[in-house]
């Protein structure tokens, strides 16, 4: 392993993974806070904060931030998830210090100018509207809320428009001060980087960050149920989830393999049975998502009004079959897909940078591809079938559907298929 880790006196962890053959570097800061750490009245504030961090600091205007990084051919970006917020840059080797300086500036010296805030809140309201108008996007928010109703984990990342419009400069600033603590953040870099250089930069640039204590958050409790919305669309967007596994669960990697086997590619069971053999849809896939305390196993399909009834039946049948039958060939194929994807991702400095930061926040250490591959190789047919039985047999699913849904079977009938 080439990764090195240093923890600064204020608790900030610095992770590097040099790739000597490259002339560019990916560097970013990952913060252990996201939408699930918000109360209902401030739902959406993590995402607003992410936007506002680029809108001016004590030393740079919003335009100067953009011009400074683009003048050297670099770029800045960020994202908010339910459990983390990330800010990252891609620069040439010689401009690593500049990238770190800008990241440190926006995370410690943002001014949240009132005029910028007013404009950006309206931009985010437009983003919410665009999401609502995108069926294969908004359907997953409806599914998440159905799985975890009246819970932080069930609320959307963007939040409601009325919340966004209500956020004041003071509220956002205080939220950043409270949540962005050094011990809950990781500075990660990969590519043309030197560990000692990055540590020295971190000590210089992030010295204003204070340490923090562990924060409690509302545990996710899967409830399940049904959300359906009749809308004039060409397709029914159908999603379903059952309780999955957490990051800490011994079956975390097995759930990834199970997802690949069921809906991870053109050779997967769902693709072959639902699309290739029956012609019931164009798009169908599954994925396993995890959090620190829980998870979801999800299937999505986009299908026609006349096909949705048969499709939902076939999906339930295919999920249940896995608890009884898994072949050696399809297990090995799913393993190979996952390991290949892992190794392909390691060829990208941005992917390495993100993977290591997330691992540090979740596990407190970096996990090598070799270790992950070893854990995947240990997964047997029997273990995968036990996991499938645990997830699917007797499950009370969460279902969300949007579009021309009049032919979709009742929730009670669909859920009964798993009993």
GIQUIPE-V95548 format. One record per residue. N is the residue number from 0. RES is the residue in one small letter. SS is DSSP state (~ for helix, > for strand, _ for the rest). OMEGA is omega in whole degrees, -180 to 180 (* if undefined). D_CENTER is the distance of its C-alpha to the mean C-alpha in Angstrom with 2 decimals. Layout:
N | RES | SS | OMEGA | D_CENTER
N | RES | SS | OMEGA | D_CENTER
This chain:
0 | x | _ | 179 | 25.58
1 | x | _ | -177 | 25.76
2 | x | _ | 173 | 23.21
3 | x | > | -177 | 24.80
4 | x | > | 175 | 23.66
5 | x | > | 175 | 25.60
6 | x | > | -180 | 25.22
7 | x | _ | -177 | 27.07
8 | x | _ | 179 | 29.49
9 | x | _ | 177 | 27.24
10 | x | _ | 179 | 24.44
11 | x | _ | 178 | 22.18
12 | x | > | -179 | 21.07
13 | x | > | -178 | 21.63
14 | x | > | 175 | 20.40
15 | x | > | 177 | 21.87
16 | x | > | -177 | 21.97
17 | x | > | 172 | 24.84
18 | x | _ | -167 | 25.30
19 | x | _ | -177 | 29.01
20 | x | _ | -178 | 29.47
21 | x | _ | 176 | 27.19
22 | x | _ | 179 | 28.39
23 | x | > | 180 | 25.09
24 | x | > | 170 | 22.49
25 | x | > | -179 | 18.82
26 | x | > | -179 | 18.48
27 | x | > | 177 | 16.02
28 | x | > | 177 | 15.46
29 | x | > | -176 | 12.41
30 | x | > | -176 | 13.15
31 | x | _ | 175 | 12.56
32 | x | _ | -178 | 12.37
33 | x | _ | -173 | 10.32
34 | x | ~ | -177 | 11.11
35 | x | ~ | 178 | 11.99
36 | x | ~ | -177 | 14.56
37 | x | _ | 169 | 16.39
38 | x | _ | -175 | 19.55
39 | x | ~ | -175 | 20.30
40 | x | ~ | 176 | 22.61
41 | x | ~ | 178 | 20.18
42 | x | _ | -177 | 17.09
43 | x | _ | -174 | 15.59
44 | x | ~ | 178 | 17.12
45 | x | ~ | 180 | 14.16
46 | x | ~ | 177 | 13.37
47 | x | ~ | 178 | 17.14
48 | x | ~ | 178 | 17.51
49 | x | ~ | 178 | 15.09
50 | x | ~ | -173 | 17.35
51 | x | ~ | 179 | 20.50
52 | x | _ | -179 | 20.05
53 | x | _ | -171 | 21.15
54 | x | _ | 173 | 24.07
55 | x | > | 177 | 26.65
56 | x | > | 179 | 27.67
57 | x | _ | -177 | 31.10
58 | x | _ | -177 | 31.96
59 | x | _ | 171 | 30.08
60 | x | > | 178 | 29.76
61 | x | ~ | 179 | 26.75
62 | x | ~ | -179 | 28.81
63 | x | ~ | 175 | 29.76
64 | x | ~ | -179 | 26.19
65 | x | ~ | -178 | 25.51
66 | x | ~ | -177 | 28.95
67 | x | ~ | -178 | 28.88
68 | x | ~ | -178 | 25.84
69 | x | ~ | 177 | 26.87
70 | x | _ | 178 | 30.45
71 | x | _ | 178 | 29.52
72 | x | _ | 180 | 27.42
73 | x | _ | 174 | 24.10
74 | x | > | 179 | 21.08
75 | x | > | 174 | 18.65
76 | x | > | -179 | 15.21
77 | x | > | 173 | 12.42
78 | x | > | 175 | 9.19
79 | x | > | 174 | 8.20
80 | x | _ | 180 | 5.30
81 | x | _ | -177 | 7.02
82 | x | _ | -177 | 7.88
83 | x | _ | 171 | 8.14
84 | x | > | -175 | 9.74
85 | x | > | 176 | 10.72
86 | x | > | -173 | 14.00
87 | x | > | -178 | 15.32
88 | x | > | 172 | 18.41
89 | x | > | -174 | 20.07
90 | x | > | 170 | 23.82
91 | x | > | -177 | 26.98
92 | x | ~ | -176 | 28.13
93 | x | ~ | -176 | 30.81
94 | x | ~ | -180 | 28.48
95 | x | ~ | -179 | 26.09
96 | x | ~ | 178 | 27.96
97 | x | ~ | 179 | 27.54
98 | x | ~ | 179 | 23.78
99 | x | ~ | -179 | 23.65
100 | x | ~ | -180 | 26.19
101 | x | ~ | 178 | 24.26
102 | x | ~ | 179 | 21.04
103 | x | ~ | -179 | 23.32
104 | x | ~ | -176 | 25.18
105 | x | ~ | -178 | 22.43
106 | x | ~ | -179 | 20.97
107 | x | ~ | -171 | 24.47
108 | x | _ | 179 | 26.77
109 | x | > | -177 | 25.13
110 | x | _ | -179 | 27.85
111 | x | _ | 180 | 26.08
112 | x | _ | -175 | 29.11
113 | x | ~ | -179 | 30.14
114 | x | ~ | 177 | 30.77
115 | x | ~ | -179 | 27.46
116 | x | ~ | 179 | 25.70
117 | x | ~ | 180 | 27.71
118 | x | ~ | -174 | 26.86
119 | x | ~ | 176 | 23.12
120 | x | ~ | 178 | 22.87
121 | x | ~ | 175 | 24.49
122 | x | ~ | -179 | 22.14
123 | x | ~ | 175 | 19.16
124 | x | ~ | 175 | 21.30
125 | x | ~ | 176 | 21.76
126 | x | ~ | 177 | 18.03
127 | x | ~ | 179 | 17.88
128 | x | ~ | 179 | 20.90
129 | x | ~ | 178 | 19.51
130 | x | ~ | 179 | 16.50
131 | x | ~ | 180 | 19.12
132 | x | _ | -179 | 21.17
133 | x | _ | -171 | 18.60
134 | x | ~ | -177 | 18.88
135 | x | ~ | 173 | 16.27
136 | x | ~ | -176 | 13.68
137 | x | ~ | -179 | 15.16
138 | x | ~ | -179 | 15.79
139 | x | ~ | 172 | 12.32
140 | x | ~ | 178 | 12.87
141 | x | ~ | 179 | 16.25
142 | x | ~ | -180 | 15.09
143 | x | ~ | 179 | 12.84
144 | x | ~ | 178 | 15.94
145 | x | ~ | 179 | 18.22
146 | x | ~ | -176 | 16.59
147 | x | _ | -176 | 16.58
148 | x | _ | 177 | 19.36
149 | x | _ | 178 | 20.57
150 | x | _ | 179 | 17.89
151 | x | ~ | -178 | 15.44
152 | x | ~ | -180 | 12.56
153 | x | ~ | -179 | 14.01
154 | x | _ | -176 | 14.27
155 | x | _ | 177 | 12.50
156 | x | _ | -178 | 10.59
157 | x | _ | -177 | 13.57
158 | x | _ | 178 | 16.14
159 | x | _ | -178 | 19.59
160 | x | ~ | -179 | 21.80
161 | x | ~ | 175 | 24.47
162 | x | ~ | -177 | 22.34
163 | x | ~ | -179 | 21.34
164 | x | ~ | -176 | 25.02
165 | x | ~ | -173 | 26.18
166 | x | _ | 179 | 24.36
167 | x | _ | 176 | 27.02
168 | x | ~ | -178 | 27.07
169 | x | ~ | -179 | 28.12
170 | x | ~ | -179 | 25.34
171 | x | ~ | 179 | 22.60
172 | x | ~ | 179 | 24.57
173 | x | ~ | 179 | 25.08
174 | x | ~ | 178 | 21.44
175 | x | ~ | 180 | 20.65
176 | x | ~ | -178 | 23.63
177 | x | ~ | -170 | 22.68
178 | x | ~ | -174 | 19.02
179 | x | _ | 179 | 19.03
180 | x | _ | -174 | 21.06
181 | x | ~ | -177 | 21.66
182 | x | ~ | 179 | 21.10
183 | x | ~ | -177 | 17.55
184 | x | > | 178 | 16.75
185 | x | > | 171 | 16.66
186 | x | > | -174 | 18.31
187 | x | > | 178 | 17.44
188 | x | > | 177 | 19.35
189 | x | > | -179 | 20.19
190 | x | > | -179 | 22.89
191 | x | _ | -177 | 26.21
192 | x | _ | 172 | 25.91
193 | x | _ | -178 | 28.28
194 | x | ~ | -178 | 27.15
195 | x | ~ | 179 | 30.24
196 | x | ~ | -179 | 29.88
197 | x | ~ | 177 | 26.31
198 | x | ~ | 179 | 27.36
199 | x | ~ | 177 | 30.37
200 | x | ~ | -180 | 28.38
201 | x | ~ | 179 | 25.99
202 | x | ~ | 180 | 29.09
203 | x | ~ | -169 | 30.63
204 | x | ~ | -176 | 27.85
205 | x | _ | -176 | 25.78
206 | x | _ | -178 | 28.85
207 | x | _ | 178 | 28.49
208 | x | _ | 178 | 25.39
209 | x | _ | 176 | 26.53
210 | x | _ | -180 | 25.48
211 | x | _ | 179 | 24.07
212 | x | _ | 177 | 24.11
213 | x | _ | 180 | 21.60
214 | x | _ | 176 | 20.34
215 | x | _ | 174 | 20.28
216 | x | _ | -177 | 17.75
217 | x | _ | 178 | 18.28
218 | x | _ | 178 | 17.52
219 | x | _ | 178 | 15.84
220 | x | _ | -179 | 18.68
221 | x | _ | 178 | 18.21
222 | x | _ | -179 | 21.03
223 | x | _ | -177 | 20.66
224 | x | > | -170 | 22.99
225 | x | > | 170 | 23.36
226 | x | > | 176 | 22.41
227 | x | > | -177 | 24.29
228 | x | > | 176 | 25.20
229 | x | > | 178 | 28.05
230 | x | _ | -179 | 27.50
231 | x | _ | 180 | 29.61
232 | x | _ | 177 | 27.42
233 | x | _ | -175 | 28.26
234 | x | _ | 167 | 25.77
235 | x | > | 174 | 24.46
236 | x | > | -172 | 20.68
237 | x | > | 177 | 20.38
238 | x | > | 174 | 17.46
239 | x | > | 177 | 17.88
240 | x | > | 168 | 16.10
241 | x | > | 178 | 17.75
242 | x | > | 179 | 16.86
243 | x | _ | -177 | 14.98
244 | x | _ | 178 | 14.93
245 | x | _ | 175 | 13.52
246 | x | _ | -174 | 12.74
247 | x | _ | -177 | 16.44
248 | x | _ | -180 | 17.84
249 | x | _ | 179 | 20.30
250 | x | _ | -179 | 19.01
251 | x | ~ | -179 | 15.40
252 | x | ~ | 176 | 16.34
253 | x | ~ | 179 | 18.71
254 | x | ~ | 177 | 16.09
255 | x | ~ | 178 | 14.41
256 | x | ~ | 178 | 17.98
257 | x | ~ | 179 | 18.83
258 | x | ~ | 178 | 16.10
259 | x | ~ | -180 | 17.41
260 | x | ~ | -176 | 20.91
261 | x | ~ | -173 | 20.45
262 | x | ~ | -174 | 18.40
263 | x | _ | -179 | 17.14
264 | x | _ | -176 | 19.88
265 | x | _ | 178 | 23.35
266 | x | _ | -176 | 24.99
267 | x | _ | -176 | 22.79
268 | x | ~ | -177 | 24.68
269 | x | ~ | -180 | 23.14
270 | x | ~ | -178 | 23.56
271 | x | ~ | -175 | 27.05
272 | x | ~ | -173 | 28.28
273 | x | ~ | -178 | 26.82
274 | x | ~ | -171 | 27.00
275 | x | ~ | -176 | 29.52
276 | x | ~ | -174 | 32.05
277 | x | _ | 179 | 31.92
278 | x | _ | -174 | 30.68
279 | x | _ | -178 | 28.80
280 | x | > | 172 | 25.88
281 | x | > | -175 | 24.54
282 | x | > | 173 | 20.83
283 | x | > | 179 | 19.50
284 | x | > | 175 | 16.67
285 | x | > | 175 | 14.85
286 | x | > | 177 | 11.63
287 | x | > | 179 | 11.01
288 | x | > | -176 | 7.96
289 | x | > | 173 | 8.95
290 | x | _ | -176 | 9.45
291 | x | _ | -173 | 12.51
292 | x | _ | -176 | 14.89
293 | x | _ | 179 | 13.93
294 | x | > | 178 | 11.88
295 | x | > | 169 | 12.26
296 | x | > | -167 | 13.87
297 | x | > | 172 | 13.79
298 | x | > | 175 | 16.22
299 | x | > | 172 | 16.49
300 | x | > | 172 | 19.78
301 | x | > | -172 | 21.56
302 | x | > | -179 | 25.28
303 | x | _ | -179 | 28.66
304 | x | _ | -177 | 30.45
305 | x | _ | -176 | 32.97
306 | x | _ | -171 | 30.60
307 | x | ~ | -178 | 28.15
308 | x | ~ | 179 | 30.51
309 | x | ~ | -178 | 30.94
310 | x | ~ | -178 | 27.31
311 | x | ~ | 178 | 26.14
312 | x | ~ | -178 | 28.95
313 | x | ~ | 178 | 28.14
314 | x | ~ | 180 | 24.44
315 | x | ~ | -179 | 25.61
316 | x | ~ | -178 | 28.31
317 | x | ~ | 178 | 26.16
318 | x | ~ | -178 | 23.77
319 | x | ~ | -179 | 26.86
320 | x | ~ | -176 | 28.63
321 | x | _ | 178 | 26.21
322 | x | _ | -179 | 27.47
323 | x | _ | -174 | 30.91
324 | x | _ | 170 | 30.69
325 | x | _ | 180 | 28.69
326 | x | _ | 179 | 30.54
327 | x | ~ | -177 | 30.58
328 | x | ~ | -178 | 30.06
329 | x | ~ | 175 | 26.83
330 | x | ~ | 180 | 25.45
331 | x | ~ | 178 | 26.37
332 | x | ~ | 179 | 24.95
333 | x | ~ | 177 | 21.49
334 | x | ~ | -179 | 21.74
335 | x | ~ | 179 | 22.91
336 | x | ~ | -177 | 20.06
337 | x | ~ | -180 | 17.44
338 | x | ~ | 178 | 19.58
339 | x | ~ | 177 | 20.33
340 | x | ~ | 178 | 16.75
341 | x | ~ | -178 | 16.25
342 | x | ~ | 177 | 19.48
343 | x | ~ | 178 | 18.95
344 | x | ~ | -180 | 15.80
345 | x | _ | 177 | 18.07
346 | x | _ | -180 | 20.39
347 | x | _ | 178 | 18.18
348 | x | ~ | 179 | 18.42
349 | x | ~ | 179 | 15.22
350 | x | ~ | 178 | 13.31
351 | x | ~ | -179 | 15.44
352 | x | ~ | -179 | 15.01
353 | x | ~ | -178 | 11.23
354 | x | ~ | -178 | 11.58
355 | x | ~ | 178 | 14.46
356 | x | ~ | -180 | 13.14
357 | x | ~ | 178 | 10.23
358 | x | ~ | 178 | 13.00
359 | x | ~ | 179 | 15.37
360 | x | ~ | -176 | 13.47
361 | x | ~ | -172 | 12.84
362 | x | ~ | -177 | 16.11
363 | x | _ | 178 | 18.25
364 | x | _ | 175 | 19.03
365 | x | _ | -180 | 18.17
366 | x | _ | -175 | 18.30
367 | x | _ | 174 | 20.21
368 | x | ~ | 179 | 19.73
369 | x | ~ | 179 | 23.17
370 | x | ~ | 179 | 22.25
371 | x | ~ | 179 | 19.26
372 | x | ~ | 178 | 21.62
373 | x | ~ | 178 | 24.22
374 | x | ~ | 178 | 22.14
375 | x | ~ | -179 | 21.34
376 | x | ~ | -179 | 25.05
377 | x | _ | -176 | 26.05
378 | x | _ | -178 | 24.49
379 | x | _ | 175 | 27.47
380 | x | ~ | -178 | 28.23
381 | x | ~ | -179 | 29.34
382 | x | ~ | -180 | 26.17
383 | x | ~ | 179 | 24.03
384 | x | ~ | 176 | 26.48
385 | x | ~ | 179 | 26.44
386 | x | ~ | 179 | 22.68
387 | x | ~ | 178 | 23.06
388 | x | ~ | 179 | 25.87
389 | x | ~ | -175 | 23.97
390 | x | ~ | -167 | 21.08
391 | x | ~ | -175 | 23.18
392 | x | _ | -179 | 26.80
393 | x | _ | -178 | 27.62
394 | x | _ | 170 | 24.16
395 | x | _ | -170 | 24.04
396 | x | _ | 165 | 21.19
397 | x | > | -178 | 19.27
398 | x | > | 174 | 20.18
399 | x | > | -179 | 19.45
400 | x | > | -174 | 21.57
401 | x | > | 179 | 22.53
402 | x | > | 178 | 25.52
403 | x | _ | -165 | 29.01
404 | x | _ | -172 | 28.51
405 | x | _ | -179 | 32.13
406 | x | _ | 179 | 32.37
407 | x | _ | -179 | 29.31
408 | x | _ | -179 | 30.68
409 | x | _ | 178 | 30.54
410 | x | ~ | -177 | 27.76
411 | x | ~ | -180 | 30.44
412 | x | ~ | 179 | 31.51
413 | x | ~ | -179 | 28.09
414 | x | ~ | -179 | 27.19
415 | x | ~ | 180 | 30.65
416 | x | _ | -178 | 29.88
417 | x | _ | -177 | 27.79
418 | x | _ | * | 30.61
